[in-house]
Amino acid sequence: MGAIYIAVSVVAGLRWPNPGQPLVGQVVESIITGVLFALAMSFFTWLQFNFALEVSPDLIGVRWAFFSRKLRKGEVKTVIETRPHLLAPPGLRISKYGPLLTRFWGGIWIPKALPEYDEIRNIALTWKRPVD
């Protein structure tokens, strides 16, 4: 991603040059910004996949580096299987909110690559409350 940003930024600088900044300065700025962008993406990817999963008969919980989320048996309202996209692989999103509020307030995300994925999915589907 960082390399793509650098290439696009350099090409844009060649196409629409900034009269107040020399071309070398634009290239250096693009490289520094691209490297910082790549480091930030690597850090957030590391955060996303470094978690501890806790599954018990009445609780599903996830603990990341800086925070944790837990859902009890009667709280689950939304269980959505997500499709892969640029920032995340396919997985299961479990939330105590409806589909719209889940986008804003979040929930627990379980990657589909986990060996326990089907078991957790089945548990979450049995816990799902009827929509109010």
N, C-alpha and C positions, 0 to 999 in steps of 0.2 A: 504494500500500500504506500509506503514511504517513497519507494522508487517511482511509482506511478505519479505521485504528487510532484516529485522533483521534475520528472519529464514534462508533465503538463505545465508546470509553472515556468520552466525554462522556455518552452515553445511559446507560451503566452507572452513572456517577456520579449521574445524575439519579434513576435507579431505586433504587439502593442507596447513598444518601449516606453519606459518612464523617463522623461527628459531630465528629471532632477537626479537620477541615479545611473551610474555607469553600468554597462552590461555585466561586468565582472561582479559588481556588488549584487546585482539581481540574482546571478547564478549562485553566489555564496549564500545569500539569504534563502534561496530555494533549497539548497542542500541542507542547511542547518534546520530549517523548518521541517523538511522531509524526515530527517533523522529523529528530531524530537517527536514528530507524529508517529513514526515507527516504534519508538521506545514507549510512548503512551499506549499504543495499541497492544504491544507485547505485555505491558503491565496489566492492562485491563483483561486481556485473555488469560493471563496467569491467575488473576483474582477470580475470574469466572469459573475456572476448572479446579481450583484448590478449595475443596470444601469437605466437610464431614457430614455424612448422611446418617440420620437416626430414624429408625422405623421400629415402632412397637405396636402392640394391638390397639392402642388408643391415641397414638401420636405419630405424626410425620414431621421431622425437623431437619433443617439444614443449617450448618454453621460455616460461614465464610471467615475470611481473615478479620474483618472489622465489624460484622454484625451477624445475627442469626434470626431465623424465622421458624416458628413452630405452628402447626395446625393440629387441633384436636379432632376427634372423631365427629362431633356434631357441627363443626365449623365449616367444613368443605362445601362450597357452593358452586365453584367452577372447576372443571377438569378439561383442559384443552390440550390436544396434541399439536404442537407447533411444527411448522415446516422449516426446513433450513433456509437461512438467508445470509447476508454478508457478515453479520456480527455474531451469529449463533448457529450451531448445528441443530438438527431436529431434537425435540425433547417433549417433556410433559410439563405443563404449567398448572399448578394446583393453587387455588386461592379461596379465601373466605368471602370474596366480593363477586359481583356479577361480571360478565365479560367486559363491559366498558370500564368499570372501576379497576378491574385487574390490570388494564393497560396503564393506569395512573398510579395505583397503590402497590402493584406487584403481587407476587406470590412466591411459591417455591417452584424452582425450575429444576427438573431432573433430566439429564441428557439421556438420549435413547441408547447410547453406547454402553451404558451401565448394564452389567449382567442381571441386576435385580429390577430392571426397568419394568418388565411385564408384571412382576409380583406387586410392585408399588402402584402401577397403573390399576390393577384389579382391586387393590385395597382402596385406593382413592375413589374409584367408581362406585364401590359399595357404600362409601361414606358420604357420597354426594347428596346434599339436601335437595328436595324439590324446590323449583324456582317459586319465589313468593308471588 
